Amino acid sequence: MPNLYIDRGIIKWAAFDALNGYHSMLKEMQHRLGKKAKPILSDDDYEILNRNIQEVLINKKEIELKYYSDGYVKVTYGVVKKLDFVSKTIILSTLEKIPADDIICVETLT
């Protein structure tokens, strides 16, 4: 008598795939659990940031800018185009506006 068993493979382990919104809920939960508190910078760190920003603004150097946004530390690249003292933002050549209070680190690339 031949064996009638047919293996379903990985399908038998995908029980929650059938639930509507399961993957989106899982992604949202992973996003929320990955959030961290905003790093606290010392006065010395702020002084270093200030000097680095002034140097790259004067010399038009490309920078790597790390900033805090919505629970995550994000990284962007560009040249500082303008410092807006009224709204306390830094405007990069990529037209990104980054609040000065959220900046964690500025490093020159060139």
TAGITA-V438953 format. One line per field, one symbol per residue. ss: DSSP state (H for helix, E for strand, - for the rest). phi: phi as a letter, one per 30 degrees, with the letter a starting at -180 (. if undefined). A space follows every 50 residues. Layout:
# TAGITA-V438953
ss=???
phi=???
This chain:
# TAGITA-V438953
ss=--------HHHHH-HHHH---HHHHHHHHHHHH---------HHHHHHHH HHHHHHHHH--EEEEEEEE--EEEEEEEEEEEEE----EEEE----EEEH HHEEEEEE--
phi=.ddcdcddidedccddddddiddddddddddddddbdddccddddddded ddddddddchcdbcccbcbhibccbbblcdcaccddchbcccddidccdd dcdcabbdcc
